[in-house]
């Protein structure tokens, strides 16, 4: 089995096209493109199901605010407010501790 490596969109498309043209010879494609059998098989399945766009790496993608539904927008705002609230709580605790230390050192 080949060690995992990062591939570009173009490499994935080329590997899938080569595989389909060679009658889905996964073993041969695996060696020529230096990726695992499972990876080639997965890319071919994605390509056949959803087309070329399915081969794009969408990890970490966030929807733009314009694409969000009202519920998603509300959840995002709630999450932001919770983070801000937690930050302020930590800041308040820090200031209290600092005050206590200064009071003890006098």
C-alpha positions in Angstrom: 0.0 0.0 0.0 1.2 3.5 -0.9 1.7 6.1 1.8 -0.9 8.8 1.7 -0.1 12.0 -0.1 -1.8 15.2 -1.0 -3.2 15.3 -4.5 -4.5 18.2 -6.5 -7.9 18.3 -8.2 -6.2 17.9 -11.6 -4.3 14.8 -10.4 -7.6 13.2 -9.1 -9.4 14.0 -12.4 -6.5 12.6 -14.5 -6.4 9.4 -12.3 -10.1 8.9 -12.7 -10.0 9.5 -16.5 -7.1 7.1 -16.9 -8.9 4.5 -14.8 -12.1 4.7 -16.8 -10.2 4.6 -20.1 -8.2 1.5 -19.0 -11.4 -0.5 -18.1 -11.2 0.4 -14.3 -7.8 -1.3 -13.9 -7.3 0.1 -10.3 -4.1 -1.8 -9.7 -2.3 -0.3 -12.7 -3.6 3.3 -11.9 -2.6 2.8 -8.3 1.0 2.3 -9.3 1.2 4.9 -12.0 -0.4 7.7 -9.9 1.1 6.6 -6.6 -2.1 6.5 -4.6 -3.9 3.7 -2.8 -6.4 1.3 -4.4 -9.1 2.5 -2.0 -8.5 6.1 -3.0 -8.8 5.5 -6.7 -11.9 3.3 -6.2 -13.4 6.1 -4.1 -12.7 8.8 -6.7 -14.2 6.7 -9.5 -17.3 6.1 -7.5 -17.7 9.8 -6.6 -17.1 10.8 -10.3 -19.7 8.3 -11.6 -22.2 9.4 -9.0 -21.9 13.2 -8.9 -19.5 14.1 -11.8 -16.2 16.0 -11.8 -17.2 18.5 -9.0 -17.4 15.6 -6.6 -13.6 15.2 -6.8 -13.0 18.7 -5.3 -11.8 18.8 -1.7 -14.4 20.7 0.3 -13.0 20.1 3.7 -13.2 23.3 5.9 -15.4 25.1 3.5 -17.9 27.4 5.1 -21.0 28.8 3.5 -21.1 32.5 2.8 -23.5 34.4 4.9 -25.8 35.0 1.9 -26.3 31.2 1.5 -27.3 30.6 5.1 -30.9 29.9 6.1 -32.4 31.9 8.9 -32.0 29.0 11.3 -28.3 28.6 10.3 -27.7 32.3 10.7 -29.3 32.3 14.1 -27.2 29.3 15.2 -24.1 31.0 13.9 -24.9 34.2 15.9 -25.7 32.2 19.0 -22.4 30.4 18.7 -20.5 33.7 18.3 -22.3 35.2 21.4 -21.5 32.1 23.4 -17.8 32.4 22.5 -17.8 36.1 23.4 -19.6 35.4 26.7 -17.0 32.7 27.6 -14.1 35.1 26.7 -15.6 37.8 28.9 -16.1 35.3 31.7 -12.5 34.3 31.5 -11.3 37.9 31.4 -13.4 38.7 34.5 -12.0 35.7 36.4 -8.5 36.8 35.4 -9.0 40.3 36.7 -10.5 39.0 40.0 -7.5 36.7 40.4 -5.1 39.6 39.7 -6.9 41.8 42.2 -6.7 39.1 44.8 -2.9 38.6 44.2 -2.3 42.4 44.4 -4.3 42.6 47.6 -2.3 39.7 49.2 1.1 41.3 48.2 0.3 44.6 50.0 
